[in-house]
Amino acid sequence: MILKEDVSEYQPNLIKKMMLPFYCILVLFVTGTEVRGINLPGCFHVKPQLWYRAISEEEFVLQCALPDKDATNIYNNSVLKQHEVKWFWHQKDKGHLKAVKESSSITLQGDALWFKPVTNNASGIYICMIREKIPCLKIVLEVQTKAEAKCSGYGMNTLYLLAGSGNSITCPGTKCYSHIGKVDVRWYKNGRQVEYRETRKSLKLVDNEIYLKTTYVQDAGIYVCDYTVFDNTTQWTIRTAVTVEVIAKNTIHPPNILHPSGVVILEAEIGKPLELECRVQFGFERGTHRRVTWKRNNRENINEKLNQETSVCLRSLKGCVLRHVAKLEEVTERDLRSNFICFAENSVGNATAVIQLRKKQRVFFLYILCSAISILFAFLLCTAFIYQHWIEIVLMYRSYVVHNETTGDGKEFDAFVSYAKTSSSESDSAFMSEEKFALEILPDMLENKYGYKLCILERDILPGGAYTDEVVTAIRQSRRTIIILSPAYVSGPNIFELQAAVNCALEDKKIKLVLIKFQPFQEPETLPPVVKKALRILPVITWKPSISTAPNKKFWKYMHYHMPVNTTKALGNCSLKGFFQRLFRLVH
């Protein structure tokens, strides 16, 4: 009886193609139920296409693929293929068709049916189907004992080949059916045909055997050999398999405990869980002689076994490293008085290592105190550094991050320079004159080094207009007004330029004043109130002839700081990387 829910996923095709018998078989394939009196659609008139003979109690494989003499693969273990292939079995001398299901000796892998091993009662007709590719393929399988197949000197089905040496792989099936003429053997490794290749000249196929001049780890795998015999009018394919393992010489050394080494003292917290790890390196051995275990040794109970587990050890020609862990659910005072012994053993000898537990001291307060002091010290250090180099940091930040202040403001000059004109007698003084400072020193630094455009009345404004109008126009066309203060300036006629600059700055917020204290002076009582107020609140940069002349002195850095931000004129590599490079050089 077929349940409705078992075929619900196939309902659309049942209606369209009237394939009810086929899907009934699919359902029965899943359940393993026998099918009596029902033929598979499309298989009733199909004759067997493939005939295989197998030797009983040996590994055997069938592939769901149409006959092809040029086929280079005899199975595909892909999981995707496995969902497409359906297998059925008509046992020899029995009239019932059965769906093949997996068991301890039969495995479905990809498009192949594996027998591990094949038994005498596996003889019969096998039918496989691949949806939309192979509607029906019938395969005859006849399983014979070694006596029935007239086998003599039948080889081993598992070979152990020594790496680095010469070896040969013989087809076990060639020792059978000696009374029947044979065709050359075809070899397959892991499903793919073995052939001579220019890239592997050390592998040769001679007299139906595989010769390996040098054996490598990659030569391990499942080798299947096929050859054809003719019995009356039937062409049989004799298929046998041999599993090849590549090995090394057995180790001559006892195990090596990597951790712990000798006696190790481990801190543990009372009441907390703890894992004791033992990592052991074993050399290569064919057998399973390696063993690792944890034991407790104390006065109350000697060599008590612990709750422990071992990780998987993947064997290679160099051996393997095994990790073995003992778990303490809760550390007790008894554990602190115990020796935990890791014991490792192989066929050559053994090794031991010991872990002793020590009560963990609570040092949280010390950690917190040290962390707080470190953070405070780092904060004070950073504060001192920023206080000392704040002007350099600000200038670097402006060069790389701040937007261009001069874009679209409609002004022609970056700064208008106002200074007192000295007489010839004053110019002969031993000190540098204001005029020389304004006409030579200041332009050389601000224009040539920093790329600013200064407005100096005698140099950049054509004569012909009224003096007061020219001054006001120049100030309004400039973003900054640099005032060079001295006794001659505050008591002379040029004080008008300072007053005009203050008035223009009140009208245009983009105009800012920069005062340079060139020489000490006293404010005259006759100064306009607006000028007096400006001298008190505006930033003043003091010029010191003895230390301010060099380009890298603080005076010029403050001047650069008070000038407009113009990133297109900034020197150096204008990138975030360049900013950090310059900051790194500043720190060092």
LUMBA-620343 format. One record per residue (C-alpha): residue in three letters; x, y, z. Coordinates in steps of 0.2 Angstrom, whole numbers, padded with zeros to 4 digits, always signed. Last residue first. Layout:
BEGIN
ALAXYZ ...
This chain:
BEGIN
HIS+0305+0310+0088 VAL+0287+0316+0091 LEU+0288+0329+0077 ARG+0295+0316+0065 PHE+0280+0305+0069 LEU+0268+0320+0066 ARG+0276+0323+0049 GLN+0273+0305+0044 PHE+0255+0305+0051 PHE+0251+0320+0041 GLY+0259+0313+0025 LYS+0248+0297+0027 LEU+0233+0308+0028 SER+0237+0316+0012 CYS+0244+0333+0007 ASN+0262+0328+0004 GLY+0273+0343+0008 LEU+0269+0361+0007 ALA+0252+0369+0009 LYS+0248+0382-0005 THR+0232+0373-0011 THR+0227+0371+0007 ASN+0224+0389+0009 VAL+0220+0393+0027 PRO+0221+0412+0030 MET+0236+0418+0041 HIS+0235+0418+0060 TYR+0244+0400+0061 HIS+0257+0405+0048 MET+0262+0420+0059 TYR+0262+0409+0074 LYS+0273+0397+0065 TRP+0284+0412+0060 PHE+0287+0418+0077 LYS+0289+0400+0084 LYS+0306+0398+0075 ASN+0308+0387+0060 PRO+0312+0401+0047 ALA+0327+0408+0058 THR+0325+0427+0062 SER+0315+0425+0078 ILE+0329+0422+0091 SER+0339+0438+0092 PRO+0327+0449+0083 LYS+0313+0446+0095 TRP+0296+0450+0086 THR+0281+0448+0098 ILE+0265+0441+0091 VAL+0249+0451+0097 PRO+0232+0444+0096 LEU+0218+0457+0097 ILE+0209+0462+0113 ARG+0220+0476+0121 LEU+0227+0484+0105 ALA+0209+0483+0097 LYS+0202+0493+0112 LYS+0215+0506+0111 VAL+0212+0508+0092 VAL+0193+0510+0094 PRO+0196+0523+0108 PRO+0206+0534+0096 LEU+0224+0536+0102 THR+0228+0553+0109 GLU+0233+0546+0126 PRO+0248+0538+0117 GLU+0251+0520+0120 GLN+0268+0516+0125 PHE+0280+0506+0114 PRO+0291+0490+0114 GLN+0297+0486+0096 PHE+0291+0475+0083 LYS+0275+0470+0092 ILE+0266+0461+0077 LEU+0247+0463+0077 VAL+0237+0452+0065 LEU+0220+0459+0061 LYS+0206+0449+0053 ILE+0195+0452+0038 LYS+0181+0439+0034 LYS+0169+0448+0046 ASP+0168+0463+0035 GLU+0160+0478+0043 LEU+0169+0477+0060 ALA+0185+0472+0051 CYS+0184+0487+0039 ASN+0183+0499+0055 VAL+0198+0490+0063 ALA+0208+0491+0047 ALA+0204+0509+0045 GLN+0210+0513+0063 LEU+0226+0503+0060 GLU+0229+0512+0044 PHE+0226+0529+0053 ILE+0240+0524+0065 ASN+0251+0527+0050 PRO+0252+0546+0054 GLY+0264+0543+0069 SER+0263+0540+0087 VAL+0258+0522+0086 TYR+0269+0518+0071 ALA+0285+0527+0077 PRO+0284+0518+0094 SER+0283+0501+0086 LEU+0269+0490+0080 ILE+0269+0481+0063 ILE+0251+0479+0058 ILE+0247+0464+0047 THR+0229+0466+0040 ARG+0221+0449+0034 ARG+0209+0444+0020 SER+0214+0458+0009 GLN+0204+0467-0004 ARG+0195+0477+0009 ILE+0212+0483+0016 ALA+0219+0488-0001 THR+0203+0498-0004 VAL+0204+0507+0013 VAL+0223+0511+0010 GLU+0220+0518-0007 ASP+0205+0528-0002 THR+0216+0536+0012 TYR+0230+0540+0001 ALA+0220+0548-0013 GLY+0223+0541-0030 GLY+0238+0542-0041 PRO+0250+0529-0036 LEU+0249+0511-0042 ILE+0246+0499-0027 ASP+0258+0484-0026 ARG+0275+0490-0021 GLU+0272+0506-0011 LEU+0256+0499-0003 ILE+0262+0482+0001 CYS+0249+0469-0002 LEU+0255+0451+0002 LYS+0251+0435-0008 TYR+0254+0419+0002 GLY+0265+0405-0004 TYR+0272+0399+0013 LYS+0290+0400+0009 ASN+0292+0413-0004 GLU+0277+0424+0001 LEU+0276+0423+0019 MET+0295+0421+0023 ASP+0303+0432+0010 PRO+0288+0444+0011 LEU+0291+0447+0030 ILE+0310+0449+0029 GLU+0311+0461+0014 LEU+0298+0475+0013 ALA+0291+0474+0031 PHE+0307+0470+0040 LYS+0317+0482+0030 GLU+0304+0496+0033 GLU+0303+0492+0052 SER+0321+0495+0053 MET+0334+0482+0059 PHE+0344+0488+0074 ALA+0361+0497+0072 SER+0352+0513+0067 ASP+0356+0519+0049 SER+0338+0518+0045 GLU+0333+0530+0058 SER+0343+0544+0050 SER+0336+0541+0033 SER+0318+0542+0040 THR+0307+0527+0043 LYS+0291+0523+0036 ALA+0279+0515+0049 TYR+0271+0499+0045 SER+0255+0491+0037 VAL+0255+0475+0027 PHE+0239+0470+0019 ALA+0236+0451+0019 ASP+0230+0437+0008 PHE+0227+0448-0007 GLU+0214+0448-0021 LYS+0198+0445-0012 GLY+0182+0438-0020 ASP+0178+0426-0006 GLY+0176+0411-0018 THR+0189+0399-0011 THR+0201+0408+0002 GLU+0197+0397+0017 ASN+0202+0380+0008 HIS+0195+0366+0019 VAL+0203+0359+0034 VAL+0211+0342+0033 TYR+0228+0341+0027 SER+0237+0358+0029 ARG+0225+0363+0044 TYR+0230+0347+0054 MET+0248+0351+0051 LEU+0246+0369+0057 VAL+0236+0363+0072 ILE+0249+0350+0077 GLU+0264+0363+0075 ILE+0255+0376+0086 TRP+0251+0363+0099 HIS+0269+0357+0101 GLN+0272+0361+0119 TYR+0254+0359+0125 ILE+0251+0344+0115 PHE+0267+0335+0122 ALA+0262+0340+0139 THR+0245+0333+0137 CYS+0251+0317+0129 LEU+0263+0314+0144 LEU+0249+0318+0156 PHE+0237+0306+0148 ALA+0250+0292+0146 PHE+0254+0294+0165 LEU+0236+0294+0170 ILE+0233+0278+0159 SER+0248+0269+0166 ILE+0243+0274+0184 ALA+0225+0267+0181 SER+0232+0251+0173 CYS+0244+0248+0188 LEU+0230+0251+0200 ILE+0217+0240+0191 TYR+0230+0226+0190 LEU+0235+0228+0208 PHE+0216+0227+0213 PHE+0214+0211+0202 VAL+0228+0202+0210 ARG+0219+0187+0217 GLN+0232+0174+0219 LYS+0230+0157+0210 LYS+0232+0142+0221 ARG+0245+0131+0214 LEU+0242+0115+0203 GLN+0255+0102+0199 ILE+0257+0095+0181 VAL+0268+0080+0178 ALA+0275+0073+0162 THR+0278+0054+0157 ALA+0286+0045+0143 ASN+0284+0027+0136 GLY+0293+0014+0125 VAL+0294+0006+0108 SER+0277+0000+0105 ASN+0269+0016+0110 GLU+0265+0024+0127 ALA+0261+0041+0134 PHE+0257+0045+0153 CYS+0252+0062+0158 ILE+0253+0063+0177 PHE+0243+0075+0188 ASN+0251+0077+0205 SER+0239+0081+0218 ARG+0239+0092+0234 LEU+0231+0106+0224 ASP+0218+0094+0218 ARG+0213+0090+0236 GLU+0210+0109+0239 THR+0197+0108+0225 VAL+0196+0113+0207 GLU+0179+0111+0199 GLU+0174+0101+0184 LEU+0192+0095+0181 LYS+0194+0090+0163 ALA+0208+0079+0157 VAL+0213+0083+0139 HIS+0224+0073+0126 ARG+0230+0081+0110 LEU+0239+0069+0098 VAL+0253+0074+0087 CYS+0255+0063+0072 GLY+0268+0051+0063 LYS+0280+0057+0050 LEU+0272+0046+0037 SER+0255+0054+0041 ARG+0241+0049+0054 LEU+0228+0061+0058 CYS+0226+0060+0077 VAL+0208+0063+0082 SER+0206+0072+0099 THR+0207+0062+0115 GLU+0195+0064+0130 GLN+0197+0064+0149 ASN+0188+0062+0166 LEU+0202+0056+0177 LYS+0210+0039+0182 GLU+0216+0037+0200 ASN+0235+0033+0200 ILE+0236+0033+0219 ASN+0222+0038+0230 GLU+0223+0047+0247 ARG+0241+0052+0246 ASN+0241+0059+0229 ASN+0243+0053+0211 ARG+0230+0058+0198 LYS+0231+0049+0181 TRP+0230+0056+0163 THR+0231+0044+0148 VAL+0239+0043+0131 ARG+0240+0027+0120 ARG+0249+0023+0104 HIS+0250+0005+0098 THR+0237+0006+0085 GLY+0247-0003+0071 ARG+0257+0003+0056 GLU+0268+0015+0067 PHE+0274+0032+0062 GLY+0282+0042+0076 PHE+0271+0049+0090 GLN+0271+0067+0096 VAL+0261+0070+0112 ARG+0251+0085+0118 CYS+0244+0084+0136 GLU+0231+0097+0141 LEU+0224+0099+0158 GLU+0207+0108+0158 LEU+0200+0117+0173 PRO+0184+0122+0180 LYS+0183+0135+0194 GLY+0179+0132+0213 ILE+0197+0136+0218 GLU+0207+0145+0205 ALA+0221+0137+0197 GLU+0240+0141+0193 LEU+0250+0128+0184 ILE+0266+0121+0190 VAL+0275+0111+0176 VAL+0286+0095+0179 GLY+0294+0088+0164 SER+0288+0096+0148 PRO+0269+0099+0148 HIS+0267+0099+0133 LEU+0278+0092+0119 ILE+0278+0074+0126 ASN+0289+0063+0114 PRO+0283+0045+0111 PRO+0296+0032+0111 HIS+0308+0031+0096 ILE+0312+0017+0084 THR+0297+0022+0072 ASN+0290+0010+0060 LYS+0296+0012+0043 ALA+0285+0023+0032 ILE+0268+0018+0024 VAL+0258+0020+0008 GLU+0242+0011+0009 VAL+0234+0003-0007 THR+0217-0005-0007 VAL+0214-0018-0020 ALA+0199-0021-0031 THR+0193-0034-0042 ARG+0182-0033-0058 ILE+0180-0047-0071 THR+0170-0040-0085 TRP+0161-0054-0094 GLN+0157-0055-0113 THR+0144-0069-0116 THR+0144-0080-0131 ASN+0152-0095-0123 ASP+0161-0087-0108 PHE+0172-0073-0115 VAL+0184-0064-0103 THR+0187-0046-0101 TYR+0198-0037-0088 ASP+0195-0024-0075 CYS+0207-0018-0061 VAL+0201-0006-0047 TYR+0214+0003-0036 ILE+0208+0011-0020 GLY+0220+0024-0014 ALA+0238+0028-0009 ASP+0250+0034-0023 GLN+0249+0052-0016 VAL+0261+0047-0002 TYR+0274+0043-0015 THR+0282+0027-0021 THR+0297+0028-0032 LYS+0300+0016-0047 LEU+0281+0011-0046 TYR+0276-0003-0057 ILE+0258-0006-0060 GLU+0254-0024-0066 ASN+0245-0031-0082 ASP+0261-0036-0089 VAL+0269-0019-0088 LEU+0260-0003-0084 LYS+0274+0010-0079 LEU+0275+0024-0066 SER+0292+0032-0064 LYS+0289+0042-0080 ARG+0276+0053-0071 THR+0275+0069-0080 GLU+0276+0060-0097 ARG+0260+0050-0092 TYR+0256+0032-0093 GLU+0238+0028-0089 VAL+0228+0024-0073 GLN+0209+0027-0076 ARG+0200+0037-0063 GLY+0188+0029-0050 ASN+0200+0031-0035 LYS+0214+0023-0046 TYR+0208+0013-0061 TRP+0218+0000-0070 ARG+0213-0009-0087 VAL+0219-0026-0089 ASP+0223-0034-0106 VAL+0210-0046-0113 LYS+0209-0064-0106 GLY+0207-0082-0113 ILE+0198-0093-0101 HIS+0206-0108-0091 SER+0216-0095-0080 TYR+0199-0089-0074 CYS+0207-0082-0058 LYS+0225-0076-0053 THR+0221-0061-0065 GLY+0208-0055-0052 PRO+0221-0050-0039 CYS+0228-0036-0050 THR+0246-0034-0045 ILE+0253-0017-0038 SER+0272-0015-0039 ASN+0284-0007-0028 GLY+0301+0003-0028 SER+0305+0013-0012 GLY+0302+0031-0006 ALA+0287+0026+0004 LEU+0285+0008+0009 LEU+0269+0000+0001 TYR+0256-0008+0012 LEU+0244-0018+0000 THR+0226-0023+0005 ASN+0216-0035-0006 MET+0230-0048-0005 GLY+0234-0059-0020 TYR+0225-0075-0026 GLY+0238-0088-0028 SER+0227-0099-0039 CYS+0209-0094-0043 LYS+0198-0107-0051 ALA+0183-0095-0052 GLU+0172-0108-0043 ALA+0186-0110-0030 LYS+0189-0092-0027 THR+0170-0090-0024 GLN+0159-0083-0037 VAL+0148-0068-0038 GLU+0138-0065-0054 LEU+0132-0048-0057 VAL+0121-0043-0072 ILE+0118-0025-0075 LYS+0102-0018-0082 LEU+0101+0001-0086 CYS+0084+0010-0087 PRO+0079+0028-0091 ILE+0097+0035-0090 LYS+0097+0054-0092 GLU+0081+0062-0087 ARG+0082+0055-0070 ILE+0096+0042-0068 MET+0090+0024-0067 CYS+0098+0008-0061 ILE+0093-0010-0062 TYR+0104-0024-0054 ILE+0101-0042-0060 GLY+0107-0056-0049 SER+0121-0061-0038 ALA+0122-0053-0020 ASN+0119-0070-0012 ASN+0137-0075-0014 THR+0144-0060-0005 VAL+0152-0043-0010 PRO+0162-0035+0004 LYS+0161-0020+0006 PHE+0149-0019-0009 TRP+0148-0001-0016 LEU+0135+0005-0028 ALA+0140+0020-0038 ASP+0133+0036-0045 GLY+0137+0046-0029 GLN+0140+0034-0015 LEU+0127+0021-0010 THR+0134+0008+0002 ILE+0131-0010+0004 SER+0140-0021+0017 SER+0132-0014+0033 SER+0117-0009+0024 GLU+0111+0003+0012 LYS+0095+0000+0002 VAL+0092-0008-0015 ALA+0074-0008-0020 LYS+0068-0026-0023 LEU+0061-0035-0038 HIS+0055-0053-0033 GLY+0056-0068-0044 LYS+0071-0077-0035 ASP+0084-0088-0043 LYS+0096-0073-0044 GLN+0090-0058-0035 HIS+0082-0044-0045 TRP+0089-0028-0038 PHE+0084-0010-0039 TRP+0095+0006-0038 LYS+0090+0025-0040 VAL+0102+0038-0045 GLU+0099+0057-0044 HIS+0102+0060-0026 GLN+0118+0051-0026 LYS+0125+0061-0041 LEU+0124+0077-0030 VAL+0134+0068-0016 SER+0148+0066-0029 ASN+0157+0049-0027 ASN+0159+0047-0046 TYR+0163+0029-0052 ILE+0171+0020-0066 ASN+0180+0034-0075 THR+0190+0035-0091 ALA+0176+0028-0102 ASP+0182+0024-0120 LYS+0173+0007-0121 ASP+0157+0015-0116 PRO+0142+0005-0108 LEU+0129+0017-0100 ALA+0133+0023-0083 CYS+0126+0018-0065 GLN+0143+0012-0058 LEU+0145-0005-0049 VAL+0159-0007-0036 PHE+0167-0022-0027 GLU+0177-0026-0011 GLU+0181-0044-0009 GLU+0171-0058+0001 SER+0166-0067-0015 ILE+0175-0064-0031 ALA+0166-0053-0044 ARG+0159-0056-0061 TYR+0151-0042-0071 TRP+0139-0042-0086 LEU+0133-0026-0094 GLN+0119-0022-0106 PRO+0105-0033-0099 LYS+0090-0033-0111 VAL+0077-0020-0110 HIS+0059-0026-0115 PHE+0051-0023-0097 CYS+0063-0008-0092 GLY+0054+0007-0099 PRO+0042+0008-0084 LEU+0049-0003-0070 ASN+0039-0020-0069 ILE+0027-0024-0056 GLY+0022-0042-0051 ARG+0029-0041-0033 VAL+0039-0026-0027 GLU+0048-0029-0010 THR+0049-0015+0002 GLY+0065-0006+0006 THR+0056+0010+0012 VAL+0065+0022+0001 PHE+0065+0011-0014 LEU+0047+0007-0011 VAL+0043+0026-0013 LEU+0054+0026-0029 ILE+0045+0010-0036 CYS+0028+0019-0033 TYR+0035+0033-0043 PHE+0038+0023-0058 PRO+0021+0014-0057 LEU+0012+0032-0056 MET+0021+0039-0072 MET+0005+0046-0080 LYS+0015+0060-0088 LYS+0006+0076-0083 ILE-0004+0070-0068 LEU+0009+0060-0060 ASN+0022+0073-0064 PRO+0013+0086-0054 GLN+0010+0074-0039 TYR+0028+0070-0037 GLU+0031+0079-0020 SER+0015+0071-0013 VAL+0022+0053-0016 ASP+0025+0048+0002 GLU+0011+0059+0009 LYS-0002+0048-0001 LEU+0004+0032+0007 ILE+0007+0017-0005 MET+0000+0000+0000 
